[in-house]
Amino acid sequence: MFSLLSLGFAASVAVATPLLVQRDAVTSVVDLSNNTGTPAHLASGFIYGIPDTPNQIPDHFYTDIGFNYARAGGAQVPSPGLGWIWGLSEYKVRFASALSNYKTARKYDANFIFLIHDLWGADGTQNSSAPYPGDNGDWTFWDEYLTQFISDMNANGATAGLSIDIWNEPDLTAFWNAPQAQYIQMWGRTYHRLRSEWPDVLLIGPAFAGEPDASNIWWTNYLSFVKSNASVPDQYVWHMEGGGGDMQSAYGALYNMLKTYSLPLKPLNIDEYATYTEECPAGSAWWISQLERVDAHGLRGNWLSGWELHDLMGSLVSKTNAATDYTELGSGYYPNGDYQVYKYYYQNMTGHRVGSQPSTDLLIDTYATVGTDKVRVLTGVRPSTTGTWAITIENISAVGLATSGTLDIHTWGFPGAGGHFGEVDAPTDLGWYSHTFSGNSVTFPIYQTDTVTAYAFEFYVG
């Protein structure tokens, strides 16, 4: 995260027309008989993306997508505002930024993850002389920092809906350029200090850049330590921004390691997901499907820098001249194509969730719900990929329909016209198509002729 990129996308839309697709095709499968619970739009969060000026982005941009998780800590504001390690005045500016973001999140009843490494000053822009907690075995400076932070949060009544990432991506030297053993000691000291102050605040982590892996000593040493130190996080957190990604495999690896170290299961929070190129309609639909499958909260990564990092809702919206002449306090906000996916995900996909599986090549995935009126299937192919895939919907009789016959399916397209800074005010109605089916399931093709368009498919329940 935190790297400024510029990228545009093709805006062509593929229309899915009726075609007989063999069941051995590369297919994502939806099972309408598998009720997986009430939708909670688990992926509707983002890191930073909130202006420090209150009410700068109109309310409806947050409420229309069911915004429910924020994550910030004052990173990358200009001096004075470099964090605790450069002086109290530098700390105060970052704290004010984070407090403003916290208040905005709570306005919409969203939870807030405080990045105390950013408030400290280790946001990836610090120089080589920057200190880390516990350098040379001296914890005085870190203890003073925590005292100041605790006092300021209490003074502002800012603990409701609060979680704390004890450190961000310590497995990357950009954020933790000190020994791993020092990080582990910092984790234990900080966990117990904050737990004693705030029993109800969630302490989460480890927020590694690398996903769970039994051969990764950052994970194995961490899990061994939290077991012995009684500092097990309230949510298991890691990041999925490496360009690979398979939430089932990652969760499976974590599950096996938890058994190895006799650790309890806890909720999952992928509080940074998706690369910049994946932050397009197709990529967002793919990630929503991955996160929902394992009941993981998710926050979109933010690949912008400076004041843009503190704006644009993690590249879900843009504003007048943002692509060519960005100004911090500029207005004229509008949604992009990505935003329309999250709006549909929150507003249309109601009722109950049903199980699905990605294609065997992991390039197409689906998230599906059964409402009182319709079945809705959101699908995305991973960006930079074109070709033909398929969706199979099994156990159609579970929603009161016959096991064979003709099924009329309404298709919606979510184009990414103009990329991150392009305006897209609504999905595209691609019409109704009739599909003949038998055997209690229907299969239809996805023609992915561009690299960014997502699709939704709807049909009436019986």
Secondary structure, DSSP 4 states (H G I P E B T S, - for coil): ----------------------TTSSEEEEEEEEEEE----TT-EEES-S-SSTT-S-HHHHHTTT--EEEE--TTPPSS-S-GGG-HHHHHHHHHHHHHHHHHHHHTT-EEEEEHHHHHT-SS---TT---TTGGG--HHHHHHHHHHHHHHHHTT--TTEEEESSS-TTSTTT--S-HHHHHHHHHHHHHHHHHH-TTSEEEEEEESSPP-TT-HHHHHHHHHHHHHT---SSEEE-B-SS---HHHHHHHHHHHHHHTT-----EEEEEE--TTT-SHHHHHHHHHHHHHTTEEEEE-----HHHHTSTTTTTEEETTTTTS--TT---EEE-HHHHHHHHHHHT--SEEEEEE--TTSSEEEEEEE-SSEEEEEEEEPTT--EEEEEEEE-GGGGT--SSEEEEEEEEEE--TTGGG----S-EEEEEEEEEEBTTEEEEEEEE-SSS-EEEEEEE--
